[in-house]
Amino acid sequence: MEFNTAIEGMAQAECGTRRLTPAGQISAVLVGLIGAFVIFVTPGFLAVIAQKTGFDNDQLGYLAAFDINAMGVTIGLSTFLLARVPWRLAVSIGLALVIAGNILTALATGFAAMAAARVVAGAGEGIAVGFAFAALGRAANPDRAFSIYLVVGALCSSALLYSLPALQAAVSPATLFLANALVVVPVALGVRWFPEGSIDETDIFAGAGRLDMRLASGALLGVFLFFFALGAMWSYSERIGMAHAIAPGVIATGLSIGTMAGVAGAALAGMLPRRWGRVWPLLLSGAAGVISFLMFDGRVEATGFVVAVVLLQFCWNFAQPLLSGICAEACLRGRVVCAMGSIQTFGTGLGPAAAAATLASGSFAPMIYANSAILAASIAVTVLTIRAERRRRPA
Protein backbone atom coordinates (compact mmCIF):
# COMPACT_ATOMS: atom_id res chain seq x y z
CA MET A 1 0.00 0.00 0.00
CA GLU A 2 1.36 3.41 -0.96
CA PHE A 3 1.12 6.72 0.86
CA ASN A 4 -2.19 7.69 -0.72
CA THR A 5 -3.96 7.62 2.66
CA ALA A 6 -1.53 10.01 4.28
CA ILE A 7 -3.80 12.96 3.62
CA GLU A 8 -6.22 11.81 6.29
CA GLY A 9 -3.47 12.03 8.91
CA MET A 10 -2.36 15.40 7.61
CA ALA A 11 -5.92 16.65 7.89
CA GLN A 12 -5.72 16.38 11.65
CA ALA A 13 -2.50 18.39 11.72
CA GLU A 14 -4.02 21.01 9.43
CA CYS A 15 -7.47 21.14 11.03
CA GLY A 16 -7.65 24.90 10.62
CA THR A 17 -7.87 24.66 6.87
CA ARG A 18 -11.33 25.37 5.50
CA ARG A 19 -12.60 22.77 3.06
CA LEU A 20 -14.00 23.57 -0.37
CA THR A 21 -17.77 24.02 -0.62
CA PRO A 22 -19.73 22.77 -3.68
CA ALA A 23 -20.29 26.35 -4.94
CA GLY A 24 -16.64 27.12 -4.32
CA GLN A 25 -15.58 24.07 -6.31
CA ILE A 26 -17.74 25.09 -9.28
CA SER A 27 -16.25 28.58 -9.24
CA ALA A 28 -12.71 27.18 -8.89
CA VAL A 29 -13.24 24.80 -11.82
CA LEU A 30 -14.51 27.60 -14.07
CA VAL A 31 -11.72 29.99 -13.08
CA GLY A 32 -9.17 27.24 -13.67
CA LEU A 33 -10.63 26.48 -17.09
CA ILE A 34 -10.38 30.12 -18.16
CA GLY A 35 -6.79 30.16 -16.98
CA ALA A 36 -5.80 26.93 -18.72
CA PHE A 37 -7.84 27.50 -21.89
CA VAL A 38 -4.81 28.04 -24.14
CA ILE A 39 -3.22 24.82 -22.89
CA PHE A 40 -6.43 22.84 -23.43
CA VAL A 41 -6.72 24.00 -27.04
CA THR A 42 -3.10 24.78 -27.97
CA PRO A 43 -3.26 23.29 -31.50
CA GLY A 44 -6.42 25.23 -32.27
CA PHE A 45 -4.99 28.38 -30.67
CA LEU A 46 -1.92 28.17 -32.90
CA ALA A 47 -4.08 27.47 -35.95
CA VAL A 48 -6.08 30.66 -35.36
CA ILE A 49 -2.89 32.65 -34.81
CA ALA A 50 -1.44 31.21 -38.02
CA GLN A 51 -4.59 32.17 -39.91
CA LYS A 52 -4.46 35.70 -38.50
CA THR A 53 -0.75 36.38 -38.96
CA GLY A 54 0.81 33.81 -41.29
CA PHE A 55 3.54 33.04 -38.75
CA ASP A 56 5.73 29.98 -39.46
CA ASN A 57 6.09 26.97 -37.15
CA ASP A 58 9.07 28.43 -35.27
CA GLN A 59 7.27 31.70 -34.56
CA LEU A 60 4.12 29.85 -33.46
CA GLY A 61 6.13 27.74 -31.01
CA TYR A 62 7.80 30.78 -29.50
CA LEU A 63 4.48 32.63 -29.29
CA ALA A 64 2.91 29.74 -27.39
CA ALA A 65 5.92 29.83 -25.06
CA PHE A 66 5.43 33.57 -24.38
CA ASP A 67 1.83 32.96 -23.32
CA ILE A 68 2.39 29.80 -21.31
CA ASN A 69 5.59 30.95 -19.61
CA ALA A 70 3.90 34.19 -18.56
CA MET A 71 1.32 31.92 -16.95
CA GLY A 72 4.11 30.05 -15.19
CA VAL A 73 5.56 33.23 -13.71
CA THR A 74 2.28 34.43 -12.23
CA ILE A 75 1.29 30.97 -11.02
CA GLY A 76 4.61 30.90 -9.17
CA LEU A 77 3.93 34.33 -7.70
CA SER A 78 0.47 33.16 -6.66
CA THR A 79 2.07 30.49 -4.48
CA PHE A 80 3.60 33.24 -2.34
CA LEU A 81 0.49 35.43 -2.37
CA LEU A 82 -1.99 32.86 -1.03
CA ALA A 83 -1.68 34.16 2.54
CA ARG A 84 -1.09 37.79 1.62
CA VAL A 85 -3.95 38.91 -0.65
CA PRO A 86 -7.71 38.24 -0.76
CA TRP A 87 -8.24 35.35 -3.16
CA ARG A 88 -11.33 36.82 -4.81
CA LEU A 89 -9.58 40.12 -5.52
CA ALA A 90 -6.58 38.33 -7.02
CA VAL A 91 -8.78 36.14 -9.22
CA SER A 92 -10.75 39.19 -10.40
CA ILE A 93 -7.54 40.94 -11.42
CA GLY A 94 -6.39 37.81 -13.24
CA LEU A 95 -9.63 37.50 -15.19
CA ALA A 96 -9.46 41.20 -16.12
CA LEU A 97 -5.99 40.64 -17.57
CA VAL A 98 -7.28 37.68 -19.59
CA ILE A 99 -10.01 39.87 -21.07
CA ALA A 100 -7.52 42.66 -21.87
CA GLY A 101 -5.01 40.24 -23.39
CA ASN A 102 -7.55 38.71 -25.74
CA ILE A 103 -8.75 42.12 -26.87
CA LEU A 104 -5.15 43.14 -27.54
CA THR A 105 -4.60 39.89 -29.44
CA ALA A 106 -7.56 40.69 -31.66
CA LEU A 107 -6.00 44.06 -32.50
CA ALA A 108 -2.37 42.90 -32.88
CA THR A 109 -0.71 42.21 -36.24
CA GLY A 110 3.08 41.89 -35.95
CA PHE A 111 4.99 39.33 -33.88
CA ALA A 112 6.12 41.77 -31.16
CA ALA A 113 2.61 43.12 -30.60
CA MET A 114 1.14 39.62 -30.61
CA ALA A 115 3.75 38.39 -28.13
CA ALA A 116 3.05 41.33 -25.81
CA ALA A 117 -0.70 40.68 -25.99
CA ARG A 118 -0.20 37.04 -25.11
CA VAL A 119 2.06 37.94 -22.19
CA VAL A 120 -0.76 40.10 -20.78
CA ALA A 121 -3.27 37.29 -21.26
CA GLY A 122 -0.83 34.70 -19.94
CA ALA A 123 -0.19 36.71 -16.78
CA GLY A 124 -3.92 36.76 -16.03
CA GLU A 125 -4.29 33.09 -16.91
CA GLY A 126 -1.53 32.23 -14.45
CA ILE A 127 -3.21 34.07 -11.59
CA ALA A 128 -6.47 32.27 -12.36
CA VAL A 129 -4.83 28.85 -12.52
CA GLY A 130 -2.71 29.39 -9.41
CA PHE A 131 -5.56 30.35 -7.13
CA ALA A 132 -7.95 27.81 -8.70
CA PHE A 133 -5.46 25.00 -8.12
CA ALA A 134 -4.94 26.10 -4.52
CA ALA A 135 -8.72 26.04 -4.02
CA LEU A 136 -9.12 22.59 -5.63
CA GLY A 137 -6.26 21.30 -3.50
CA ARG A 138 -8.42 21.98 -0.43
CA ALA A 139 -11.09 19.51 -1.57
CA ALA A 140 -11.70 16.49 0.64
CA ASN A 141 -10.61 14.30 -2.29
CA PRO A 142 -8.21 16.36 -4.43
CA ASP A 143 -7.72 13.57 -7.02
CA ARG A 144 -11.46 13.64 -7.71
CA ALA A 145 -11.68 17.45 -7.68
CA PHE A 146 -8.95 17.71 -10.30
CA SER A 147 -10.59 14.93 -12.31
CA ILE A 148 -13.82 16.95 -12.46
CA TYR A 149 -11.84 19.99 -13.55
CA LEU A 150 -10.13 18.03 -16.32
CA VAL A 151 -13.33 16.32 -17.50
CA VAL A 152 -15.16 19.64 -17.85
CA GLY A 153 -12.14 21.19 -19.56
CA ALA A 154 -11.78 18.30 -21.98
CA LEU A 155 -15.48 18.38 -22.88
CA CYS A 156 -15.40 22.11 -23.59
CA SER A 157 -12.14 21.99 -25.53
CA SER A 158 -13.31 18.98 -27.53
CA ALA A 159 -16.42 20.83 -28.67
CA LEU A 160 -14.36 23.89 -29.59
CA LEU A 161 -11.68 21.99 -31.50
CA TYR A 162 -14.33 20.08 -33.44
CA SER A 163 -16.16 23.24 -34.45
CA LEU A 164 -13.07 25.39 -34.98
CA PRO A 165 -12.68 24.87 -38.78
CA ALA A 166 -16.29 25.96 -39.29
CA LEU A 167 -15.79 28.94 -36.97
CA GLN A 168 -12.61 29.95 -38.82
CA ALA A 169 -14.50 29.83 -42.11
CA ALA A 170 -17.41 31.86 -40.71
CA VAL A 171 -15.70 34.64 -38.75
CA SER A 172 -12.32 36.35 -38.57
CA PRO A 173 -9.62 35.31 -36.09
CA ALA A 174 -9.97 38.70 -34.39
CA THR A 175 -13.66 37.94 -33.75
CA LEU A 176 -12.72 34.61 -32.16
CA PHE A 177 -10.38 36.32 -29.72
CA LEU A 178 -13.01 38.93 -28.87
CA ALA A 179 -15.49 36.10 -28.22
CA ASN A 180 -12.92 34.47 -25.96
CA ALA A 181 -12.73 37.70 -23.96
CA LEU A 182 -16.52 37.81 -23.69
CA VAL A 183 -16.72 34.26 -22.31
CA VAL A 184 -14.64 35.36 -19.31
CA VAL A 185 -17.25 37.89 -18.16
CA PRO A 186 -19.81 35.49 -16.58
CA VAL A 187 -17.00 33.61 -14.83
CA ALA A 188 -15.79 36.91 -13.37
CA LEU A 189 -19.31 37.66 -12.15
CA GLY A 190 -19.30 34.32 -10.28
CA VAL A 191 -16.09 35.05 -8.37
CA ARG A 192 -18.18 35.89 -5.29
CA TRP A 193 -18.54 32.11 -4.74
CA PHE A 194 -14.79 31.51 -5.06
CA PRO A 195 -13.30 30.47 -1.68
CA GLU A 196 -11.64 33.26 0.31
CA GLY A 197 -8.73 31.05 1.36
CA SER A 198 -6.49 33.85 2.59
CA ILE A 199 -8.57 33.90 5.80
CA ASP A 200 -6.83 30.79 7.10
CA GLU A 201 -3.86 30.42 4.75
CA THR A 202 -0.49 30.07 6.45
CA ASP A 203 2.27 32.37 5.21
CA ILE A 204 4.73 30.18 3.31
CA PHE A 205 7.61 32.28 4.66
CA ALA A 206 6.47 31.93 8.27
CA GLY A 207 7.38 28.24 8.49
CA ALA A 208 3.94 27.23 9.76
CA GLY A 209 1.84 24.53 8.21
CA ARG A 210 3.06 21.08 7.28
CA LEU A 211 5.14 20.95 4.08
CA ASP A 212 6.80 17.71 2.97
CA MET A 213 9.79 19.06 1.02
CA ARG A 214 11.15 15.72 -0.17
CA LEU A 215 7.80 14.61 -1.51
CA ALA A 216 7.15 18.04 -3.03
CA SER A 217 10.56 18.25 -4.74
CA GLY A 218 10.36 14.84 -6.38
CA ALA A 219 6.75 15.29 -7.43
CA LEU A 220 7.35 18.74 -8.92
CA LEU A 221 10.39 17.55 -10.92
CA GLY A 222 8.31 14.71 -12.34
CA VAL A 223 5.50 17.14 -13.17
CA PHE A 224 7.88 19.51 -14.98
CA LEU A 225 9.33 16.77 -17.21
CA PHE A 226 5.88 15.27 -17.85
CA PHE A 227 4.36 18.53 -19.04
CA PHE A 228 7.50 19.53 -20.96
CA ALA A 229 7.21 16.44 -23.16
CA LEU A 230 3.43 16.40 -23.54
CA GLY A 231 3.19 20.16 -24.04
CA ALA A 232 5.62 20.01 -26.96
CA MET A 233 3.88 17.11 -28.70
CA TRP A 234 0.37 18.46 -28.14
CA SER A 235 1.32 21.92 -29.39
CA TYR A 236 2.75 20.58 -32.65
CA SER A 237 0.23 17.80 -33.26
CA GLU A 238 -1.81 19.96 -35.64
CA ARG A 239 1.37 21.05 -37.46
CA ILE A 240 2.48 17.41 -37.81
CA GLY A 241 -0.88 16.54 -39.33
CA MET A 242 -0.61 19.42 -41.80
CA ALA A 243 2.94 18.40 -42.72
CA HIS A 244 1.63 14.97 -43.72
CA ALA A 245 -1.15 16.49 -45.86
CA ILE A 246 -3.93 15.27 -43.62
CA ALA A 247 -7.16 17.13 -44.35
CA PRO A 248 -7.93 20.00 -41.91
CA GLY A 249 -11.32 18.46 -41.16
CA VAL A 250 -9.70 15.15 -40.22
CA ILE A 251 -7.18 16.95 -38.01
CA ALA A 252 -9.96 18.85 -36.25
CA THR A 253 -11.91 15.63 -35.75
CA GLY A 254 -8.82 13.89 -34.40
CA LEU A 255 -8.08 16.68 -31.95
CA SER A 256 -11.69 16.66 -30.81
CA ILE A 257 -11.78 12.89 -30.35
CA GLY A 258 -8.46 13.15 -28.55
CA THR A 259 -9.80 15.62 -26.02
CA MET A 260 -12.81 13.35 -25.51
CA ALA A 261 -10.34 10.57 -24.74
CA GLY A 262 -8.91 13.00 -22.21
CA VAL A 263 -12.35 13.12 -20.59
CA ALA A 264 -12.28 9.34 -20.26
CA GLY A 265 -8.75 9.43 -18.87
CA ALA A 266 -9.52 12.04 -16.23
CA ALA A 267 -12.78 10.35 -15.28
CA LEU A 268 -11.08 6.98 -14.94
CA ALA A 269 -8.38 8.47 -12.73
CA GLY A 270 -11.06 9.95 -10.48
CA MET A 271 -12.81 6.57 -10.15
CA LEU A 272 -9.74 4.51 -9.27
CA PRO A 273 -9.97 3.05 -5.75
CA ARG A 274 -7.43 4.84 -3.58
CA ARG A 275 -6.10 1.52 -2.30
CA TRP A 276 -4.72 0.83 -5.80
CA GLY A 277 -2.18 3.58 -5.36
CA ARG A 278 -0.56 5.56 -8.15
CA VAL A 279 2.52 3.62 -9.31
CA TRP A 280 0.96 1.22 -11.80
CA PRO A 281 -1.51 3.78 -13.21
CA LEU A 282 1.38 6.19 -13.82
CA LEU A 283 3.53 3.51 -15.45
CA LEU A 284 0.70 2.59 -17.82
CA SER A 285 0.09 6.25 -18.58
CA GLY A 286 3.75 6.83 -19.40
CA ALA A 287 3.87 3.80 -21.72
CA ALA A 288 0.77 5.00 -23.60
CA GLY A 289 2.30 8.45 -23.94
CA VAL A 290 5.57 7.19 -25.43
CA ILE A 291 3.65 5.01 -27.90
CA SER A 292 1.56 8.01 -28.95
CA PHE A 293 4.69 10.08 -29.56
CA LEU A 294 6.32 7.42 -31.73
CA MET A 295 3.16 7.13 -33.82
CA PHE A 296 3.83 10.68 -35.05
CA ASP A 297 7.16 9.54 -36.58
CA GLY A 298 7.53 8.37 -40.17
CA ARG A 299 4.61 8.47 -42.57
CA VAL A 300 1.49 9.50 -40.64
CA GLU A 301 -1.88 8.55 -42.12
CA ALA A 302 -5.22 9.94 -41.01
CA THR A 303 -6.14 6.94 -38.84
CA GLY A 304 -2.72 6.83 -37.21
CA PHE A 305 -2.91 10.55 -36.47
CA VAL A 306 -6.26 10.17 -34.71
CA VAL A 307 -5.06 7.18 -32.66
CA ALA A 308 -1.88 9.02 -31.65
CA VAL A 309 -3.80 12.07 -30.46
CA VAL A 310 -6.28 9.88 -28.57
CA LEU A 311 -3.47 8.09 -26.72
CA LEU A 312 -1.66 11.36 -26.01
CA GLN A 313 -4.67 13.06 -24.48
CA PHE A 314 -5.77 9.95 -22.58
CA CYS A 315 -2.42 9.47 -20.86
CA TRP A 316 -2.06 13.20 -20.15
CA ASN A 317 -5.43 13.60 -18.48
CA PHE A 318 -5.28 10.21 -16.76
CA ALA A 319 -1.97 11.07 -15.09
CA GLN A 320 -2.65 14.68 -14.16
CA PRO A 321 -5.12 14.05 -11.29
CA LEU A 322 -2.70 11.49 -9.87
CA LEU A 323 0.17 13.98 -10.02
CA SER A 324 -2.06 16.66 -8.50
CA GLY A 325 -3.01 14.32 -5.67
CA ILE A 326 0.65 13.64 -4.86
CA CYS A 327 1.32 17.38 -4.68
CA ALA A 328 -1.79 17.93 -2.56
CA GLU A 329 -0.50 15.39 -0.04
CA ALA A 330 2.80 17.29 0.27
CA CYS A 331 0.86 20.26 1.70
CA LEU A 332 -2.82 20.15 2.61
CA ARG A 333 -3.16 23.94 2.39
CA GLY A 334 -2.65 23.88 -1.39
CA ARG A 335 0.78 25.52 -1.57
CA VAL A 336 2.46 22.66 -3.44
CA VAL A 337 -0.53 22.22 -5.75
CA CYS A 338 -0.31 25.92 -6.57
CA ALA A 339 3.42 25.53 -7.18
CA MET A 340 2.60 22.54 -9.37
CA GLY A 341 0.49 24.83 -11.53
CA SER A 342 3.54 27.02 -12.07
CA ILE A 343 5.89 24.12 -12.71
CA GLN A 344 3.59 22.36 -15.15
CA THR A 345 2.93 25.60 -16.98
CA PHE A 346 6.63 26.31 -17.37
CA GLY A 347 7.03 22.78 -18.67
CA THR A 348 4.16 23.17 -21.12
CA GLY A 349 5.57 26.50 -22.32
CA LEU A 350 9.22 25.48 -22.57
CA GLY A 351 8.35 22.27 -24.41
CA PRO A 352 7.15 23.99 -27.62
CA ALA A 353 10.02 26.50 -27.46
CA ALA A 354 12.61 23.74 -27.16
CA ALA A 355 10.86 21.80 -29.91
CA ALA A 356 10.97 24.85 -32.19
CA ALA A 357 14.76 24.87 -31.89
CA THR A 358 14.90 21.31 -33.31
CA LEU A 359 12.79 22.03 -36.40
CA ALA A 360 15.48 23.73 -38.49
CA SER A 361 16.05 20.47 -40.36
CA GLY A 362 12.39 20.38 -41.34
CA SER A 363 11.89 17.04 -39.57
CA PHE A 364 9.83 16.39 -36.45
CA ALA A 365 11.84 13.23 -35.61
CA PRO A 366 14.39 14.82 -33.21
CA MET A 367 11.56 16.40 -31.22
CA ILE A 368 9.61 13.13 -31.12
CA TYR A 369 12.48 10.98 -29.82
CA ALA A 370 13.73 13.60 -27.35
CA ASN A 371 10.29 14.01 -25.82
CA SER A 372 9.80 10.24 -25.64
CA ALA A 373 12.92 10.03 -23.46
CA ILE A 374 11.84 13.00 -21.33
CA LEU A 375 8.39 11.49 -20.72
CA ALA A 376 9.95 8.18 -19.64
CA ALA A 377 12.26 10.09 -17.27
CA SER A 378 9.33 11.95 -15.74
CA ILE A 379 7.50 8.73 -14.88
CA ALA A 380 10.67 7.23 -13.45
CA VAL A 381 11.25 10.25 -11.19
CA THR A 382 7.66 10.24 -9.96
CA VAL A 383 7.56 6.50 -9.26
CA LEU A 384 10.86 6.65 -7.37
CA THR A 385 9.48 9.55 -5.31
CA ILE A 386 6.34 7.58 -4.44
CA ARG A 387 8.32 4.52 -3.39
CA ALA A 388 10.77 6.55 -1.34
CA GLU A 389 7.84 8.17 0.47
CA ARG A 390 6.27 4.77 1.10
CA ARG A 391 9.47 3.57 2.78
CA ARG A 392 9.74 6.76 4.81
CA ARG A 393 6.08 6.75 5.86
CA PRO A 394 4.96 3.10 6.08
CA ALA A 395 1.24 2.37 6.11
N, C-alpha and C positions, 0 to 999 in steps of 0.2 A: 504493500500500500504506500502511495506517495504522500506528499505533504499537502494534498489538496483539501484536507480538513483543518489545516492550521488556522484558517481564518476564523473559525468559531472561537478558538482560544484567544486569538488576538482581539476579538470583539469585546471580551471581558476587560482586557487591558485598555481598550479605547472606548469605554462605555459612554464617554461624553460626545461621541460623534453622532450627529443626527442622521438618521436613515432617509433614503430617498422616498418621497411620496409618489403615488401613481401619477398625479398631475405634474409633479416635478420631473418624473422620468419622461413623460411625453414631451415636455418642453426641452429637456436635455437632449433627447433624440433628435428633435427638429433642429435645434441649434447646431448640434454636431453634424447633421446632414448638410446644412448650409455651409458649414466650415469645410467639410470634406468633399464638397460637390465636384471640384475640379479633379480630385483624385479618383472619384467614382467613375467619372466620364472622360478621363484623360484623352483617349483616342478621338472621341467626338469633339472635345475641346480643341485639340490640335487641328482637326479637320476644318472646323469653323474658322480658326485663325488662319489656316492656309488659304481658305477660300477668300477671306477678307484681305489678306496681305500678299499672298504669293510667296511667303517665306519658304526656304528649302528645309530639308530634314534637319540639318545642323542647327539652323536658327530656331526651328520649332522645339528641338530638344532643350536648347539653352533658355528659351522663353518659358517652357514648363518648369525648368529649374528655378528661374527667378520667382515665379509664383509660389512654388511649393517650398522653396527654401525660406522665403519670407514668412510663410506659415510656420516653419520650424523655429525661426527666431522668436516669434511672438508666443508660440506654444511654450517654448523654454522660459520666456519671461513670465508667462502665466503661472508656472510652477512656483515662482517666488512671490507672486502677488496674491496667492490664494488666501493668505491670512491678513493681507494688508489693504485690500480694496473690496468694496461691496460687489458681490458676484453679478448681480443684475445690472449694475452700472457698467461693469467691464464688458459684459456680453452685449449690452446695448451699443457701446462704442464700437465693438468689433463688427456687429451687424451693419452699423452706419458706414464703416470703412468698406465692407463688402459691396454695399449699394454704390458708394462713390467710385470704387474701383471698376465695377462693371459699366457704369456710365462713361468713365474715362476710356475704357477699352472700346466702347462703341464709337467714340470720337477719334481714337488714335489711328494713325496711318503708318508711320515709320517704325523701325524696330525699337529705337530708344524710347519713343513715346509709349509704345505698346508694353515694353518691359517695365516702365515706370508705373503704368496703370495696373499691371498685374502684381507689382510689389505692393501697391496700396490695397488691392483686393486680398492678396495673400496675407498681409499683416492682419486684416480683419478676420480672415478665415482662421488664422492661427489662434487668435483670442477665443473665437467661438469654439474651436475644437478643444483647446486646452481646458477651458472651464466646463465644457460639456463632458469631457472624459473624467474630470475630477468628480463631477456630479454622479456619473454612471458608476464610478468606482465605489461610491457609497451605497450602492444597492445591496440588499441582503445576499443576492446571488449575482456577483458581477459578471461571471461567464454568461449567464442568461441575459442580463441587461445589455451587454455588448452584442450578443447574438440578435436580440430584437433590433438594435440599432443597425446592424449590418443587413438584416433581412429587409427592413424598410428601405434602406439605402439602395440595396441591390434591385428591389422591385422598381423603385423610382428611376434609377439609372437605366435599367433594362428597357423600360417604356420609352425613355428619352432617346437612347441609342437606336432603338428600332425605328422610331419616327423621325430621326434626325435628317436622313436624306430628303424626305418629303418636306420637312421644315426648311431646309436649305434651298430647296427649289422654289418654295412659296414666298419666303421673306429674306431680307438681307441679313448678313451676319451681324451688323450693328443692331438690328431689331431683336435678334436673339439675345444679345448681351443686355439690352434694355429690359427685355422680358425677364431675364435672370435677376436683374436688380429688383424688379417689381415683386418677384416671388418672395423676396426676403422680408417684405413689409409685414405680412400677417404673422410671420415668425417673430419679428421684433415686437409686435403688439402683444404676443403671448409670453413675453419675458417675465411678466409679473408672477407667473407660476414657476419660474426657474428657482431652484433652491438658493437660499441666501447663506451659502456655506461659510462665509467669512465670520459668522457669528461664533462658531465653535472651532474654527480652523486654527491649528497650532502653527506658529511661526516656524518655518523650516530652519531659520538661523538660530532659534532659541534652544534647540536641542531637545525639545519636548516631543512626545509622541513617538511611538515605536516605528523604527525604520530599519529594515534588514538590508544592510548595505551589500553583503555578499550576494544575496539573492537578487537584489535590484541590479547590481552591476552585470552579472551574468545574463539576466533576462533582457536587459536593455541592449547589450551587445548583440545577442541573438536577434532581437527585434530589428536593430539597425541593418544587419546583413540581410535579413529576410526581406525587408521592404526595399532595400537597395536593388536586389536582384529582380523582385517582382515588379517594382515600379518601372524599371528600365524596359522589361519585356512587355508589360501592359501598355506603356506609353507608345511603343513602336509597333504594336501589333497591327494597327490599321495601316501603317506605312509598309510593313512587310507584306500584307495582303495586296496593297496597291502595286508593290514592286513585282509581284508574281501575276499581275494582270487579272486578279480576281475582281469580279464585278462589284461596284460599290454597294449595290443592294445586298449581295451575298455577305460582304464584309459587315454591313450594318446588322444583318440578321444574325451573323455569327457573334458579334459583340453583344447583341441583345440576349441571345441564348446563353452566352457565357455568363452574363450578369445574373441571369435566372439560375444558372448552376451555382453561382455565388450564394443566392438565397438558400438553396438546398444545403450548401456547405455550412453556412452560418446557423441554419436551423438545426442541422444534425449535431453540430458542436454544442448547441444549447440543450439538446435532449440527451446527451451522453450521461450515463450515471456517474456521479462524482467518484465512486469507488473504482472506476476504470482508470483513473489517473489521466495523465497527459502525454506520457512518453510514446506509447504506441500510436495514438492518433497523430502526434506530430511527425513521427517517422513516416507514416503512410502519406501524410500531407506533403512532406518534402519529396518523397519518391514521385508522387503524381506531378509535382511542380517541375522537377527535372525532366520528366518525360514530356511534359507540355512544351518546355523550352526547346528540346531537341526536335520536336515535330515541326518547328519553324525553320529548321535547317534543310538545305537541299531544295528540291523542287516541291513547292507547296501547292497542292490542289485545294479546291473549294472545301471538300469534305474534311480534309486534313486540317485546314485552317480553323474550321468550326470546332472540331474535336480538341485542337490545341488550346483554343481560347476557353472552351468549357472546362478543361482540366486546370488551366491556369487560375481561373476565377474560383473554381471549387476549392482548390487547395489553399488559396489566399484567404478566402472567407471562412473556411473551416478552421484554419490555424489561428486566425486573429483573435477570436474570443478566448482561446486557450492561452495565448500569449498575454492578453489583457488580464486574465484571471491570475496568472503568475505575478504580474506586476502589482495587481491589487492586493495580493497576499503580502507583498513586501512592505506595504504601508496601507493600513485600513483607511486612512484619511484621504486617500486619493492622490498623494503627492507623486508617487512613482508612476501611477497611471497617467497623470498629467505629463510627467517627464517622458513617458513612453510616446505620448502624442507628438512631442517635439522630436524625439529620436526617430520615430517611424516616418515622420514627415521629411526630415533631413535625408533619410535613406531614400524615400520615394523621389525626392527632388534631385539628389546627387546621382541616382541611377541613370536617368535619361541624359544628364550632362556628361557623365563618364561614357555612356554609350555613344553619344554624339562624337566624341573624340576618336572612336574606333571605326567610324563610318567613312573615313577618307578613301579607303580602298573600294568603296561601293558595295562591299559585302557585309551582310549581317552576321556572318559566321563567328568572327571574333567576339562580338557582343554575346551571342548565344552561348558559346562554350564558357566564357568567363563568368557569366551570370549563373550557369548551371553549377559551377564550382562554388560560387559564393552562396548560393541557396543551400547546397549540401553542408557548407561550413556553418551556416546559421543554425540549422537543425542540430548539428553536432554540439555546438556551444550550448544551446538551450537544453538539450537532453542531459549533458554533463552537469549543467547547473541544477537541474531537477534532482538528479541522483546524488549530487553532493549535498543538497539540502535535505534529502531523505536520510542520509547517513548522519547528518548533524542534528536533525530533529526527528528521531524515530517515532513512528506511530504507536 
